[in-house]
Amino acid sequence: MSFDIDEQFSKMNDGEVLLAYKGSITAQLITNVLGVVETKLDHVIDKSITKKKIYNVLVESLQNLYHHVDDLPSEFNSGLDMHFGIFVVSKIDDQYQIRTGNFIKTEKIKSLQERLDKIKSLSRDELKELYKFVLNNQKFSDKGGGGLGLIDIARRTEGNVDYEFNDYNTNYSFFILNIKI
Amino acid sequence: MESISIEGTPKTPAVGFNAETGVIEIKGRSIPENSIEFYRPLVEWLEDYSKNPQKLTTVNIQLEYFNTSSSKCILDVFKKLESIKKARNDVIINWYYEEDDEDMLEAGEDYESIIRIPFKMIEVVD
């Protein structure tokens, strides 16, 4: 049986949900979401630093999603929008969780997985050095931040980042990133 | 040389670049999806300014948030300032961060270790 997006989305809607979204990921949507979540965080968190950390990670994870939602081919035929993605911001026990999901071409999985595993294995100081190295040496594409986003998220959350790849069809998988703050 | 004065928005910072006073300021949030567009004119301005800079250039950076897309552009700004300093002009960089915001302090230290100008770290207390 193939992977079911709706089932996955409802599974992600656990805990105290601040915001959940399923659909087209656009720049305007991200602007709106950041505004809404910031207002909500103002109400539920007193500590400005915690709020800032969550907001920072949210910006990176949503913009990462925005830059990497693969254009789905027309023959994909799933009834989903071309820039389809999902995300949920919630509080589970005493932790905030930001989860994002998007389609990824199966051929891209290996390199992404290697990058994530590497980032997860690094110490705080190693992440700092890697961040500085990429910042200073890597050319940025118009598309994104040259791979700094995931490093930045790992730095701010002390590596509290998990992921999974779910087979969708022969060419595509569904990638889920789970960040805990 | 014309000054630059840009008002802040929810995704882009307020900018004041003044060639006559040599004061360069970036304040607020810098979280656009595509930062290159926003920073290109600023880097070009600094390129021009570096041909005939003031004896002392004072730089005030006070960011509440910035994303990784902006981080490279901000480094480009600092690299232009580094070249002004290398040409034997004074450059002072003030890096402001909110009380207890260790991440923002560390971000300033990261830049300081890449470019060769000492930063003055200034904690802003409410």
Interface residues (C-beta under 8 A of the other chain):
Chain A: A27 I30 T31 L34 G35 S48 I49 K52 K53 Y55 N56 V59 E60 Q63 Y66 H67 K128 Y131 K132 L135 N136 F140 D142 G144 G145 G146 L148 G149 I151 D152 R156
Chain B: P10 K11 I31 E33 N34 I36 E64 Y65 N67 T68 S69 S71 K72 L75 E98 D100 D101 E102 D103 E106 D110 S113 I114
